[in-house]
Amino acid sequence: MSEQHAQGIAANERAALGHTRPWAEIRASLKLTADGLIPAIAQQHDTGEVLMMAWMNLESLDETLATGRVCYFSRSRGKLWRKGECSGQVQQLKELRIDCDGDTLLLLVEQTGPACHTGRRNCFYNAVRGDTVEVIAEPLIDPAELYR
C-alpha cells in the first residue's frame, strides 16, 4: 500500500516528524479484539515506571480523552472502570500514545498512590529469578484500607 493510500495509523509509518492525522481516522483504525477491547499500558509520565496493564474499549477511551481521568473496561465486571473510583488512587492522563500497529495503547499518567489493587506502586512485583518467582515490592498500603 502506498503512503498516500494508507489509512489510519499505518499511514504514519513513513510520515515526517510533526505530521498529523485526524483523531477520528486513527480511532477508526485501532485494532480491537473480538470483544471490542484494546490493551492499555499505564506508565508514570515523569519516571517511565510501568504501572499496570488493563483493557479499554472505545467508550472508555473516549471518556478518558474527554475528562483526562483514565477509564478502563473491566472484563470481570463487564463495565467501565474509572481508575480510583473505589480506592481514590486515580490516574490523570498526560499523553496517549498508540503503537505502530494500532493494537496497543500507552497511557502516560500521573498516578495518585498505588496503581495495583494489592496496594503496591505497580502491578509488576513478581520477578522470575531462574526457576522461582520472587516478590520484589512491598505494599504501600493494606488493600483493605484502599477498598473500604
CNS distance restraints for C-alpha pairs under 8 A (distance, minus, plus):
assign (resid   1 and name CA) (resid   5 and name CA) 6.36 0.50 0.50
assign (resid   1 and name CA) (resid   6 and name CA) 6.05 0.50 0.50
assign (resid   2 and name CA) (resid   6 and name CA) 6.09 0.50 0.50
assign (resid   3 and name CA) (resid  11 and name CA) 5.94 0.50 0.50
assign (resid   3 and name CA) (resid  14 and name CA) 7.09 0.50 0.50
assign (resid   4 and name CA) (resid  11 and name CA) 7.57 0.50 0.50
assign (resid   5 and name CA) (resid  11 and name CA) 7.82 0.50 0.50
assign (resid   6 and name CA) (resid  10 and name CA) 6.10 0.50 0.50
assign (resid   6 and name CA) (resid  11 and name CA) 4.69 0.50 0.50
assign (resid   7 and name CA) (resid  11 and name CA) 5.23 0.50 0.50
assign (resid   7 and name CA) (resid  25 and name CA) 7.54 0.50 0.50
assign (resid   7 and name CA) (resid  29 and name CA) 7.57 0.50 0.50
assign (resid   8 and name CA) (resid  12 and name CA) 7.64 0.50 0.50
assign (resid   8 and name CA) (resid  21 and name CA) 7.87 0.50 0.50
assign (resid   8 and name CA) (resid  25 and name CA) 5.34 0.50 0.50
assign (resid   8 and name CA) (resid  26 and name CA) 4.50 0.50 0.50
assign (resid   8 and name CA) (resid  27 and name CA) 7.70 0.50 0.50
assign (resid   8 and name CA) (resid  28 and name CA) 7.22 0.50 0.50
assign (resid   8 and name CA) (resid  29 and name CA) 5.05 0.50 0.50
assign (resid   8 and name CA) (resid  30 and name CA) 7.88 0.50 0.50
assign (resid   9 and name CA) (resid  13 and name CA) 7.44 0.50 0.50
assign (resid   9 and name CA) (resid  26 and name CA) 5.48 0.50 0.50
assign (resid   9 and name CA) (resid  29 and name CA) 6.52 0.50 0.50
assign (resid   9 and name CA) (resid  30 and name CA) 7.60 0.50 0.50
assign (resid   9 and name CA) (resid 100 and name CA) 6.96 0.50 0.50
assign (resid   9 and name CA) (resid 101 and name CA) 7.05 0.50 0.50
assign (resid   9 and name CA) (resid 102 and name CA) 6.06 0.50 0.50
assign (resid  10 and name CA) (resid 100 and name CA) 7.23 0.50 0.50
assign (resid  10 and name CA) (resid 101 and name CA) 6.98 0.50 0.50
assign (resid  10 and name CA) (resid 102 and name CA) 7.88 0.50 0.50
assign (resid  11 and name CA) (resid  15 and name CA) 6.99 0.50 0.50
assign (resid  12 and name CA) (resid  19 and name CA) 7.93 0.50 0.50
assign (resid  13 and name CA) (resid 100 and name CA) 7.15 0.50 0.50
assign (resid  15 and name CA) (resid  19 and name CA) 6.13 0.50 0.50
assign (resid  21 and name CA) (resid  25 and name CA) 7.19 0.50 0.50
assign (resid  21 and name CA) (resid  26 and name CA) 7.27 0.50 0.50
assign (resid  22 and name CA) (resid  26 and name CA) 6.62 0.50 0.50
assign (resid  23 and name CA) (resid  27 and name CA) 5.87 0.50 0.50
assign (resid  24 and name CA) (resid  28 and name CA) 6.11 0.50 0.50
assign (resid  25 and name CA) (resid  29 and name CA) 6.44 0.50 0.50
assign (resid  26 and name CA) (resid  30 and name CA) 6.52 0.50 0.50
assign (resid  29 and name CA) (resid 102 and name CA) 7.04 0.50 0.50
assign (resid  30 and name CA) (resid 102 and name CA) 4.91 0.50 0.50
assign (resid  30 and name CA) (resid 103 and name CA) 6.06 0.50 0.50
assign (resid  31 and name CA) (resid  38 and name CA) 7.13 0.50 0.50
assign (resid  31 and name CA) (resid 101 and name CA) 7.82 0.50 0.50
assign (resid  31 and name CA) (resid 102 and name CA) 5.69 0.50 0.50
assign (resid  31 and name CA) (resid 103 and name CA) 4.76 0.50 0.50
assign (resid  32 and name CA) (resid  36 and name CA) 5.03 0.50 0.50
assign (resid  32 and name CA) (resid  37 and name CA) 5.01 0.50 0.50
assign (resid  32 and name CA) (resid  38 and name CA) 5.10 0.50 0.50
assign (resid  32 and name CA) (resid  57 and name CA) 7.94 0.50 0.50
assign (resid  32 and name CA) (resid 103 and name CA) 6.62 0.50 0.50
assign (resid  33 and name CA) (resid  37 and name CA) 5.12 0.50 0.50
assign (resid  33 and name CA) (resid  38 and name CA) 6.36 0.50 0.50
assign (resid  36 and name CA) (resid  57 and name CA) 5.89 0.50 0.50
assign (resid  36 and name CA) (resid  58 and name CA) 7.65 0.50 0.50
assign (resid  37 and name CA) (resid  55 and name CA) 6.11 0.50 0.50
assign (resid  37 and name CA) (resid  56 and name CA) 5.48 0.50 0.50
assign (resid  37 and name CA) (resid  57 and name CA) 4.64 0.50 0.50
assign (resid  37 and name CA) (resid  58 and name CA) 7.62 0.50 0.50
assign (resid  37 and name CA) (resid  73 and name CA) 7.96 0.50 0.50
assign (resid  38 and name CA) (resid  55 and name CA) 5.63 0.50 0.50
assign (resid  38 and name CA) (resid  56 and name CA) 5.40 0.50 0.50
assign (resid  38 and name CA) (resid  57 and name CA) 6.28 0.50 0.50
assign (resid  38 and name CA) (resid 103 and name CA) 6.31 0.50 0.50
assign (resid  38 and name CA) (resid 104 and name CA) 6.04 0.50 0.50
assign (resid  38 and name CA) (resid 105 and name CA) 7.26 0.50 0.50
assign (resid  39 and name CA) (resid  53 and name CA) 6.91 0.50 0.50
assign (resid  39 and name CA) (resid  54 and name CA) 5.98 0.50 0.50
assign (resid  39 and name CA) (resid  55 and name CA) 4.67 0.50 0.50
assign (resid  39 and name CA) (resid  56 and name CA) 6.39 0.50 0.50
assign (resid  39 and name CA) (resid 103 and name CA) 7.31 0.50 0.50
assign (resid  39 and name CA) (resid 104 and name CA) 5.16 0.50 0.50
assign (resid  39 and name CA) (resid 105 and name CA) 6.21 0.50 0.50
assign (resid  40 and name CA) (resid  53 and name CA) 5.63 0.50 0.50
assign (resid  40 and name CA) (resid  54 and name CA) 5.36 0.50 0.50
assign (resid  40 and name CA) (resid  55 and name CA) 5.53 0.50 0.50
assign (resid  40 and name CA) (resid  56 and name CA) 6.44 0.50 0.50
assign (resid  40 and name CA) (resid 104 and name CA) 5.96 0.50 0.50
assign (resid  40 and name CA) (resid 105 and name CA) 4.55 0.50 0.50
assign (resid  40 and name CA) (resid 106 and name CA) 5.71 0.50 0.50
assign (resid  40 and name CA) (resid 107 and name CA) 6.76 0.50 0.50
assign (resid  41 and name CA) (resid  50 and name CA) 7.40 0.50 0.50
assign (resid  41 and name CA) (resid  51 and name CA) 7.58 0.50 0.50
assign (resid  41 and name CA) (resid  52 and name CA) 5.91 0.50 0.50
assign (resid  41 and name CA) (resid  53 and name CA) 4.43 0.50 0.50
assign (resid  41 and name CA) (resid  54 and name CA) 6.55 0.50 0.50
assign (resid  41 and name CA) (resid 104 and name CA) 7.75 0.50 0.50
assign (resid  41 and name CA) (resid 105 and name CA) 6.18 0.50 0.50
assign (resid  41 and name CA) (resid 106 and name CA) 4.89 0.50 0.50
assign (resid  41 and name CA) (resid 107 and name CA) 5.95 0.50 0.50
assign (resid  42 and name CA) (resid  50 and name CA) 6.20 0.50 0.50
assign (resid  42 and name CA) (resid  51 and name CA) 5.45 0.50 0.50
assign (resid  42 and name CA) (resid  52 and name CA) 5.33 0.50 0.50
assign (resid  42 and name CA) (resid  53 and name CA) 6.15 0.50 0.50
assign (resid  42 and name CA) (resid  54 and name CA) 8.00 0.50 0.50
assign (resid  42 and name CA) (resid 106 and name CA) 6.08 0.50 0.50
assign (resid  42 and name CA) (resid 107 and name CA) 4.74 0.50 0.50
assign (resid  42 and name CA) (resid 108 and name CA) 6.09 0.50 0.50
assign (resid  42 and name CA) (resid 109 and name CA) 6.57 0.50 0.50
assign (resid  43 and name CA) (resid  48 and name CA) 5.86 0.50 0.50
assign (resid  43 and name CA) (resid  49 and name CA) 5.52 0.50 0.50
assign (resid  43 and name CA) (resid  50 and name CA) 4.37 0.50 0.50
assign (resid  43 and name CA) (resid  51 and name CA) 5.32 0.50 0.50
assign (resid  43 and name CA) (resid  52 and name CA) 7.32 0.50 0.50
assign (resid  43 and name CA) (resid 106 and name CA) 7.18 0.50 0.50
assign (resid  43 and name CA) (resid 107 and name CA) 6.08 0.50 0.50
assign (resid  43 and name CA) (resid 108 and name CA) 5.03 0.50 0.50
assign (resid  43 and name CA) (resid 109 and name CA) 6.01 0.50 0.50
assign (resid  44 and name CA) (resid  48 and name CA) 5.29 0.50 0.50
assign (resid  44 and name CA) (resid  49 and name CA) 5.21 0.50 0.50
assign (resid  44 and name CA) (resid  50 and name CA) 6.46 0.50 0.50
assign (resid  44 and name CA) (resid  51 and name CA) 6.73 0.50 0.50
assign (resid  44 and name CA) (resid 108 and name CA) 5.78 0.50 0.50
assign (resid  44 and name CA) (resid 109 and name CA) 5.14 0.50 0.50
assign (resid  44 and name CA) (resid 110 and name CA) 5.86 0.50 0.50
assign (resid  44 and name CA) (resid 111 and name CA) 6.50 0.50 0.50
assign (resid  45 and name CA) (resid  49 and name CA) 7.87 0.50 0.50
assign (resid  45 and name CA) (resid  94 and name CA) 6.89 0.50 0.50
assign (resid  45 and name CA) (resid 108 and name CA) 4.63 0.50 0.50
assign (resid  45 and name CA) (resid 109 and name CA) 5.15 0.50 0.50
assign (resid  45 and name CA) (resid 110 and name CA) 6.21 0.50 0.50
assign (resid  50 and name CA) (resid 122 and name CA) 7.03 0.50 0.50
assign (resid  50 and name CA) (resid 124 and name CA) 7.93 0.50 0.50
assign (resid  51 and name CA) (resid 115 and name CA) 6.12 0.50 0.50
assign (resid  51 and name CA) (resid 116 and name CA) 7.65 0.50 0.50
assign (resid  51 and name CA) (resid 121 and name CA) 7.06 0.50 0.50
assign (resid  51 and name CA) (resid 122 and name CA) 4.30 0.50 0.50
assign (resid  51 and name CA) (resid 123 and name CA) 6.02 0.50 0.50
assign (resid  51 and name CA) (resid 124 and name CA) 7.25 0.50 0.50
assign (resid  52 and name CA) (resid 115 and name CA) 6.90 0.50 0.50
assign (resid  52 and name CA) (resid 116 and name CA) 7.18 0.50 0.50
assign (resid  52 and name CA) (resid 122 and name CA) 6.05 0.50 0.50
assign (resid  52 and name CA) (resid 123 and name CA) 5.30 0.50 0.50
assign (resid  52 and name CA) (resid 124 and name CA) 7.19 0.50 0.50
assign (resid  54 and name CA) (resid  72 and name CA) 6.73 0.50 0.50
assign (resid  54 and name CA) (resid  73 and name CA) 7.71 0.50 0.50
assign (resid  55 and name CA) (resid  72 and name CA) 5.81 0.50 0.50
assign (resid  55 and name CA) (resid  73 and name CA) 5.55 0.50 0.50
assign (resid  55 and name CA) (resid  74 and name CA) 7.02 0.50 0.50
assign (resid  55 and name CA) (resid  75 and name CA) 7.71 0.50 0.50
assign (resid  56 and name CA) (resid  60 and name CA) 5.72 0.50 0.50
assign (resid  56 and name CA) (resid  61 and name CA) 6.19 0.50 0.50
assign (resid  56 and name CA) (resid  71 and name CA) 7.54 0.50 0.50
assign (resid  56 and name CA) (resid  72 and name CA) 4.73 0.50 0.50
assign (resid  56 and name CA) (resid  73 and name CA) 4.90 0.50 0.50
assign (resid  57 and name CA) (resid  61 and name CA) 6.14 0.50 0.50
assign (resid  57 and name CA) (resid  72 and name CA) 7.32 0.50 0.50
assign (resid  57 and name CA) (resid  73 and name CA) 6.14 0.50 0.50
assign (resid  58 and name CA) (resid  62 and name CA) 6.00 0.50 0.50
assign (resid  59 and name CA) (resid  63 and name CA) 6.19 0.50 0.50
assign (resid  60 and name CA) (resid  64 and name CA) 6.05 0.50 0.50
assign (resid  60 and name CA) (resid  71 and name CA) 5.23 0.50 0.50
assign (resid  60 and name CA) (resid  72 and name CA) 5.44 0.50 0.50
assign (resid  60 and name CA) (resid  73 and name CA) 6.34 0.50 0.50
assign (resid  60 and name CA) (resid  80 and name CA) 6.43 0.50 0.50
assign (resid  61 and name CA) (resid  65 and name CA) 6.27 0.50 0.50
assign (resid  61 and name CA) (resid  71 and name CA) 6.96 0.50 0.50
assign (resid  61 and name CA) (resid  72 and name CA) 7.42 0.50 0.50
assign (resid  62 and name CA) (resid  66 and name CA) 6.08 0.50 0.50
assign (resid  63 and name CA) (resid  67 and name CA) 5.97 0.50 0.50
assign (resid  63 and name CA) (resid  68 and name CA) 7.90 0.50 0.50
assign (resid  63 and name CA) (resid  69 and name CA) 7.93 0.50 0.50
assign (resid  63 and name CA) (resid  70 and name CA) 7.83 0.50 0.50
assign (resid  63 and name CA) (resid  71 and name CA) 6.69 0.50 0.50
assign (resid  64 and name CA) (resid  68 and name CA) 5.28 0.50 0.50
assign (resid  64 and name CA) (resid  69 and name CA) 5.40 0.50 0.50
assign (resid  64 and name CA) (resid  70 and name CA) 4.85 0.50 0.50
assign (resid  64 and name CA) (resid  71 and name CA) 5.44 0.50 0.50
assign (resid  64 and name CA) (resid  93 and name CA) 7.41 0.50 0.50
assign (resid  65 and name CA) (resid  69 and name CA) 7.79 0.50 0.50
assign (resid  65 and name CA) (resid  93 and name CA) 7.90 0.50 0.50
assign (resid  68 and name CA) (resid  92 and name CA) 5.69 0.50 0.50
assign (resid  68 and name CA) (resid  93 and name CA) 5.12 0.50 0.50
assign (resid  68 and name CA) (resid  94 and name CA) 7.64 0.50 0.50
assign (resid  69 and name CA) (resid  82 and name CA) 7.62 0.50 0.50
assign (resid  69 and name CA) (resid  83 and name CA) 7.80 0.50 0.50
assign (resid  69 and name CA) (resid  90 and name CA) 7.29 0.50 0.50
assign (resid  69 and name CA) (resid  91 and name CA) 5.97 0.50 0.50
assign (resid  69 and name CA) (resid  92 and name CA) 4.67 0.50 0.50
assign (resid  69 and name CA) (resid  93 and name CA) 5.89 0.50 0.50
assign (resid  70 and name CA) (resid  82 and name CA) 6.31 0.50 0.50
assign (resid  70 and name CA) (resid  83 and name CA) 6.02 0.50 0.50
assign (resid  70 and name CA) (resid  90 and name CA) 7.48 0.50 0.50
assign (resid  70 and name CA) (resid  91 and name CA) 5.49 0.50 0.50
assign (resid  70 and name CA) (resid  92 and name CA) 5.97 0.50 0.50
assign (resid  70 and name CA) (resid  93 and name CA) 6.06 0.50 0.50
assign (resid  71 and name CA) (resid  80 and name CA) 6.73 0.50 0.50
assign (resid  71 and name CA) (resid  81 and name CA) 5.60 0.50 0.50
assign (resid  71 and name CA) (resid  82 and name CA) 4.23 0.50 0.50
assign (resid  71 and name CA) (resid  83 and name CA) 5.77 0.50 0.50
assign (resid  72 and name CA) (resid  80 and name CA) 5.83 0.50 0.50
assign (resid  72 and name CA) (resid  81 and name CA) 5.02 0.50 0.50
assign (resid  72 and name CA) (resid  82 and name CA) 6.15 0.50 0.50
assign (resid  72 and name CA) (resid  83 and name CA) 7.02 0.50 0.50
assign (resid  73 and name CA) (resid  78 and name CA) 7.17 0.50 0.50
assign (resid  73 and name CA) (resid  79 and name CA) 5.74 0.50 0.50
assign (resid  73 and name CA) (resid  80 and name CA) 4.46 0.50 0.50
assign (resid  73 and name CA) (resid  81 and name CA) 5.43 0.50 0.50
assign (resid  74 and name CA) (resid  78 and name CA) 5.52 0.50 0.50
assign (resid  74 and name CA) (resid  79 and name CA) 5.50 0.50 0.50
assign (resid  74 and name CA) (resid  80 and name CA) 5.92 0.50 0.50
assign (resid  74 and name CA) (resid  81 and name CA) 5.66 0.50 0.50
assign (resid  75 and name CA) (resid  79 and name CA) 7.13 0.50 0.50
assign (resid  81 and name CA) (resid  85 and name CA) 7.58 0.50 0.50
assign (resid  83 and name CA) (resid  89 and name CA) 6.94 0.50 0.50
assign (resid  83 and name CA) (resid  90 and name CA) 5.27 0.50 0.50
assign (resid  83 and name CA) (resid  91 and name CA) 6.33 0.50 0.50
assign (resid  84 and name CA) (resid  88 and name CA) 4.31 0.50 0.50
assign (resid  84 and name CA) (resid  89 and name CA) 4.33 0.50 0.50
assign (resid  84 and name CA) (resid  90 and name CA) 4.27 0.50 0.50
assign (resid  84 and name CA) (resid  91 and name CA) 7.35 0.50 0.50
assign (resid  85 and name CA) (resid  89 and name CA) 7.76 0.50 0.50
assign (resid  85 and name CA) (resid  90 and name CA) 7.43 0.50 0.50
assign (resid  86 and name CA) (resid 146 and name CA) 7.64 0.50 0.50
assign (resid  86 and name CA) (resid 147 and name CA) 5.98 0.50 0.50
assign (resid  87 and name CA) (resid 146 and name CA) 4.82 0.50 0.50
assign (resid  87 and name CA) (resid 147 and name CA) 5.28 0.50 0.50
assign (resid  87 and name CA) (resid 148 and name CA) 7.83 0.50 0.50
assign (resid  88 and name CA) (resid 112 and name CA) 7.85 0.50 0.50
assign (resid  88 and name CA) (resid 146 and name CA) 7.64 0.50 0.50
assign (resid  89 and name CA) (resid 111 and name CA) 7.07 0.50 0.50
assign (resid  89 and name CA) (resid 112 and name CA) 4.95 0.50 0.50
assign (resid  89 and name CA) (resid 113 and name CA) 5.38 0.50 0.50
assign (resid  89 and name CA) (resid 114 and name CA) 6.39 0.50 0.50
assign (resid  89 and name CA) (resid 115 and name CA) 6.73 0.50 0.50
assign (resid  90 and name CA) (resid 111 and name CA) 6.14 0.50 0.50
assign (resid  90 and name CA) (resid 112 and name CA) 5.39 0.50 0.50
assign (resid  90 and name CA) (resid 113 and name CA) 7.83 0.50 0.50
assign (resid  91 and name CA) (resid 109 and name CA) 5.80 0.50 0.50
assign (resid  91 and name CA) (resid 110 and name CA) 5.53 0.50 0.50
assign (resid  91 and name CA) (resid 111 and name CA) 4.64 0.50 0.50
assign (resid  91 and name CA) (resid 112 and name CA) 6.30 0.50 0.50
assign (resid  92 and name CA) (resid 109 and name CA) 5.34 0.50 0.50
assign (resid  92 and name CA) (resid 110 and name CA) 5.09 0.50 0.50
assign (resid  92 and name CA) (resid 111 and name CA) 6.67 0.50 0.50
assign (resid  93 and name CA) (resid 107 and name CA) 6.65 0.50 0.50
assign (resid  93 and name CA) (resid 108 and name CA) 6.11 0.50 0.50
assign (resid  93 and name CA) (resid 109 and name CA) 4.57 0.50 0.50
assign (resid  93 and name CA) (resid 110 and name CA) 6.58 0.50 0.50
assign (resid  94 and name CA) (resid 107 and name CA) 7.61 0.50 0.50
assign (resid  94 and name CA) (resid 108 and name CA) 5.44 0.50 0.50
assign (resid  94 and name CA) (resid 109 and name CA) 5.17 0.50 0.50
assign (resid  94 and name CA) (resid 110 and name CA) 6.86 0.50 0.50
assign (resid  95 and name CA) (resid 107 and name CA) 6.17 0.50 0.50
assign (resid  95 and name CA) (resid 108 and name CA) 5.09 0.50 0.50
assign (resid  95 and name CA) (resid 109 and name CA) 7.06 0.50 0.50
assign (resid  96 and name CA) (resid 105 and name CA) 7.12 0.50 0.50
assign (resid  96 and name CA) (resid 106 and name CA) 5.96 0.50 0.50
assign (resid  96 and name CA) (resid 107 and name CA) 4.87 0.50 0.50
assign (resid  96 and name CA) (resid 108 and name CA) 6.23 0.50 0.50
assign (resid  97 and name CA) (resid 105 and name CA) 5.86 0.50 0.50
assign (resid  97 and name CA) (resid 106 and name CA) 4.98 0.50 0.50
assign (resid  97 and name CA) (resid 107 and name CA) 6.39 0.50 0.50
assign (resid  97 and name CA) (resid 108 and name CA) 7.83 0.50 0.50
assign (resid  98 and name CA) (resid 102 and name CA) 5.86 0.50 0.50
assign (resid  98 and name CA) (resid 103 and name CA) 7.62 0.50 0.50
assign (resid  98 and name CA) (resid 104 and name CA) 6.16 0.50 0.50
assign (resid  98 and name CA) (resid 105 and name CA) 4.75 0.50 0.50
assign (resid  98 and name CA) (resid 106 and name CA) 6.15 0.50 0.50
assign (resid  99 and name CA) (resid 103 and name CA) 6.66 0.50 0.50
assign (resid  99 and name CA) (resid 104 and name CA) 5.62 0.50 0.50
assign (resid  99 and name CA) (resid 105 and name CA) 6.30 0.50 0.50
assign (resid  99 and name CA) (resid 106 and name CA) 7.51 0.50 0.50
assign (resid 111 and name CA) (resid 115 and name CA) 6.83 0.50 0.50
assign (resid 113 and name CA) (resid 121 and name CA) 6.88 0.50 0.50
assign (resid 114 and name CA) (resid 119 and name CA) 5.59 0.50 0.50
assign (resid 114 and name CA) (resid 120 and name CA) 5.27 0.50 0.50
assign (resid 114 and name CA) (resid 121 and name CA) 4.06 0.50 0.50
assign (resid 114 and name CA) (resid 122 and name CA) 6.50 0.50 0.50
assign (resid 114 and name CA) (resid 140 and name CA) 6.82 0.50 0.50
assign (resid 114 and name CA) (resid 141 and name CA) 7.82 0.50 0.50
assign (resid 115 and name CA) (resid 119 and name CA) 7.31 0.50 0.50
assign (resid 115 and name CA) (resid 120 and name CA) 6.69 0.50 0.50
assign (resid 115 and name CA) (resid 121 and name CA) 5.33 0.50 0.50
assign (resid 115 and name CA) (resid 122 and name CA) 5.20 0.50 0.50
assign (resid 115 and name CA) (resid 123 and name CA) 6.95 0.50 0.50
assign (resid 116 and name CA) (resid 120 and name CA) 5.32 0.50 0.50
assign (resid 116 and name CA) (resid 121 and name CA) 6.19 0.50 0.50
assign (resid 116 and name CA) (resid 122 and name CA) 5.24 0.50 0.50
assign (resid 116 and name CA) (resid 123 and name CA) 4.99 0.50 0.50
assign (resid 117 and name CA) (resid 123 and name CA) 7.96 0.50 0.50
assign (resid 117 and name CA) (resid 143 and name CA) 6.50 0.50 0.50
assign (resid 118 and name CA) (resid 123 and name CA) 7.92 0.50 0.50
assign (resid 118 and name CA) (resid 139 and name CA) 6.59 0.50 0.50
assign (resid 118 and name CA) (resid 142 and name CA) 7.42 0.50 0.50
assign (resid 118 and name CA) (resid 143 and name CA) 5.45 0.50 0.50
assign (resid 119 and name CA) (resid 139 and name CA) 4.74 0.50 0.50
assign (resid 119 and name CA) (resid 140 and name CA) 5.54 0.50 0.50
assign (resid 119 and name CA) (resid 141 and name CA) 4.97 0.50 0.50
assign (resid 119 and name CA) (resid 142 and name CA) 5.80 0.50 0.50
assign (resid 119 and name CA) (resid 143 and name CA) 5.15 0.50 0.50
assign (resid 119 and name CA) (resid 146 and name CA) 7.26 0.50 0.50
assign (resid 120 and name CA) (resid 125 and name CA) 7.83 0.50 0.50
assign (resid 120 and name CA) (resid 137 and name CA) 6.90 0.50 0.50
assign (resid 120 and name CA) (resid 138 and name CA) 6.30 0.50 0.50
assign (resid 120 and name CA) (resid 139 and name CA) 4.16 0.50 0.50
assign (resid 120 and name CA) (resid 140 and name CA) 5.35 0.50 0.50
assign (resid 120 and name CA) (resid 141 and name CA) 7.15 0.50 0.50
assign (resid 121 and name CA) (resid 139 and name CA) 7.25 0.50 0.50
assign (resid 121 and name CA) (resid 140 and name CA) 6.75 0.50 0.50
assign (resid 125 and name CA) (resid 135 and name CA) 5.63 0.50 0.50
assign (resid 125 and name CA) (resid 136 and name CA) 5.27 0.50 0.50
assign (resid 125 and name CA) (resid 137 and name CA) 5.39 0.50 0.50
assign (resid 126 and name CA) (resid 133 and name CA) 6.06 0.50 0.50
assign (resid 126 and name CA) (resid 134 and name CA) 5.56 0.50 0.50
assign (resid 126 and name CA) (resid 135 and name CA) 4.79 0.50 0.50
assign (resid 126 and name CA) (resid 136 and name CA) 6.23 0.50 0.50
assign (resid 127 and name CA) (resid 133 and name CA) 5.38 0.50 0.50
assign (resid 127 and name CA) (resid 134 and name CA) 5.16 0.50 0.50
assign (resid 127 and name CA) (resid 135 and name CA) 6.41 0.50 0.50
assign (resid 127 and name CA) (resid 136 and name CA) 6.69 0.50 0.50
assign (resid 128 and name CA) (resid 132 and name CA) 5.87 0.50 0.50
assign (resid 128 and name CA) (resid 133 and name CA) 4.41 0.50 0.50
assign (resid 128 and name CA) (resid 134 and name CA) 6.35 0.50 0.50
assign (resid 129 and name CA) (resid 133 and name CA) 5.77 0.50 0.50
assign (resid 129 and name CA) (resid 134 and name CA) 6.70 0.50 0.50
assign (resid 141 and name CA) (resid 145 and name CA) 6.94 0.50 0.50
assign (resid 141 and name CA) (resid 146 and name CA) 7.20 0.50 0.50
assign (resid 142 and name CA) (resid 146 and name CA) 6.70 0.50 0.50
assign (resid 143 and name CA) (resid 147 and name CA) 6.30 0.50 0.50
assign (resid 144 and name CA) (resid 148 and name CA) 6.15 0.50 0.50
